[in-house]
Each structure stands twice: as C-alpha cells, then as structure tokens.
Amino acid sequence: MDFNMVHLLKKLGNITGIILFSTIVLGFIVGIYFVGFAGLFHLLGAEYESIRALSLFVIVFFMIGFVIDLFVHPFSKIITEQFPNNYQSFFLRLAIGTSANWMILHALNAFMDTISITVVIEIIIAVFLFLAEEVFGDVSKKETS
C-alpha cells in the first residue's frame, strides 16, 4: 500500500472513532435526561401521549437548553460575582437558571400538543433541573480544583 493511502485510512479511522465516541456520549446524556423527565412526569402527574412524544420533547429540550445555557451560565457567573454573600449568589443563580429552564419547558409545552404540563409542574421541574445542575456542577468543580 502507498504511504498516502495508509495515512488516509488512519485519519478516516480516527474521525470515525471520534464520531462514534461522541455519539455514544451524547446518547448517554440524552438517555439520562429522558429517564429523568419520564420519572418526573410520572411523579408529578404530567401527561404525554407516547414514548415517542416524550423522546421528542426531551431531545428538543436538550438541544434548546444547550444553546440557552451557552448564554445563561456566563451571564449568571458575571452577575453573581458581584454578590459576596453565598446565599445572595445562590438565590440569584436559582432565579436565572430556573427562569431559563422554565422558559424552555413552557415554550415546548405550548408548541407540543402531545405533552400536557401545568405551569406549577413546569416550575417544579425547572427548579429540580437547576438543583441537579448545581449539585453535579459543584462535584465537577471540586474534582478539578
């Protein structure tokens, strides 16, 4: 085999491996979101027509949430740095993070006829998502320091 062909096959193998790994990791994360939402919906009495409807809801929530988080997290960090008190900082992050999550949940609930969530349940889920993010975010921050 020609050296260029071997080099090309190695690059193609690397690219394929990276894509496969990324797909598995992304699938795992979306799967965790799916199980979490299914559990919360069941516990809180939210209704959905089918697993497919819930899957679509979770995937769209994840994609929109990812984009929104790119703006919310830096904004939240900048704003909360102005408050030396940990309680004030936490409650400000709570307000910002919960508002962002609730906005996404409410918009998806309005657009999807196959999902039925009351406003109270939307807010409970938004708070739960924020608290889960805070807990898992703190663990990763402690491990890196």
C-alpha positions in Angstrom: 0.0 0.0 0.0 1.0 3.5 -0.7 2.1 5.7 2.3 -0.6 8.3 1.5 -3.3 5.6 1.4 -2.2 4.3 4.9 -2.2 7.8 6.2 -5.7 8.5 4.8 -7.0 5.2 6.3 -5.6 6.2 9.7 -7.2 9.6 9.6 -10.5 8.1 8.5 -10.3 5.6 11.3 -9.6 8.4 13.8 -12.5 10.5 12.5 -14.9 7.5 12.7 -13.8 6.7 16.2 -14.3 10.3 17.4 -17.8 10.4 15.8 -18.7 7.1 17.3 -17.5 8.1 20.7 -19.3 11.4 20.6 -22.5 9.8 19.5 -22.4 7.3 22.4 -21.7 10.0 24.9 -24.4 12.3 23.6 -26.8 9.3 23.5 -26.0 8.6 27.1 -26.6 12.1 28.2 -29.9 12.4 26.3 -30.9 9.0 27.8 -30.3 10.3 31.3 -32.4 13.3 30.5 -35.1 11.0 29.1 -35.2 8.8 32.2 -35.2 11.9 34.5 -38.1 13.5 32.6 -40.1 10.3 32.4 -39.6 9.9 36.2 -40.5 13.5 37.0 -43.5 13.4 34.7 -44.7 10.2 36.4 -44.2 11.6 39.9 -45.8 14.9 39.2 -48.7 13.7 37.1 -47.7 15.4 33.8 -49.2 13.7 30.8 -47.7 12.7 27.4 -49.3 10.7 24.6 -46.5 8.3 23.9 -42.8 7.4 24.5 -42.1 9.0 21.1 -43.7 12.3 22.2 -41.7 12.3 25.4 -38.5 11.4 23.4 -39.1 14.3 21.0 -39.7 16.6 24.0 -36.5 15.6 25.7 -34.4 15.9 22.5 -35.7 19.3 21.7 -35.4 20.4 25.3 -31.8 19.2 25.4 -30.9 21.0 22.1 -32.6 24.3 23.0 -31.3 24.1 26.6 -27.7 23.6 25.3 -27.9 26.8 23.3 -29.6 28.8 26.0 -27.0 27.6 28.6 -24.2 29.0 26.4 -25.6 32.4 27.3 -27.1 31.8 30.7 -24.1 30.3 32.5 -21.6 33.1 31.7 -24.3 35.7 32.4 -25.1 34.1 35.7 -21.5 33.8 36.7 -20.8 37.5 35.9 -23.9 38.7 37.8 -23.3 36.5 40.9 -19.6 37.6 41.2 -21.0 41.0 42.2 -22.5 39.4 45.4 -20.0 38.3 48.0 -22.7 36.7 50.1 -23.1 33.0 49.1 -26.8 33.0 49.9 -27.5 36.0 47.7 -25.3 34.5 44.9 -27.1 31.1 45.1 -30.6 32.7 45.0 -29.7 34.9 42.1 -28.3 31.8 40.2 -31.5 30.0 41.2 -33.7 32.8 39.7 -31.7 33.0 36.5 -31.3 29.2 35.9 -34.9 28.3 36.9 -36.2 31.1 34.6 -34.2 29.8 31.7 -35.3 26.2 32.2 -38.9 27.3 32.8 -38.9 29.4 29.6 -37.8 26.3 27.6 -40.3 24.0 29.3 -43.2 26.5 28.8 -42.4 27.1 25.2 -42.2 23.4 24.4 -45.4 22.7 26.3 -47.2 25.4 24.3 -45.9 24.1 20.9 -46.3 20.3 21.6 -49.9 19.1 21.7 -48.7 15.6 22.8 -47.4 16.9 26.1 -49.6 18.4 28.9 -47.8 20.1 31.8 -49.4 22.6 34.2 -47.5 25.7 35.0 -46.9 24.6 38.6 -45.3 21.3 37.3 -43.2 23.3 34.8 -41.8 25.4 37.6 -41.2 22.4 39.9 -39.3 20.7 37.0 -37.3 23.9 36.3 -36.3 24.2 39.9 -35.4 20.5 40.0 -33.2 20.8 36.9 -31.4 23.8 38.3 -30.7 22.0 41.6 -29.5 18.9 39.7 -27.2 21.1 37.7 -25.9 22.8 40.8 -25.2 19.6 42.6 -23.4 17.9 39.6 -21.7 21.2 38.7 -20.2 21.5 42.2 -18.9 17.9 42.1 -17.0 18.6 38.9 -15.7 21.9 40.2 -14.4 20.2 43.4 -12.7 17.4 41.4 -10.8 19.9 39.1 -9.5 22.1 42.0 
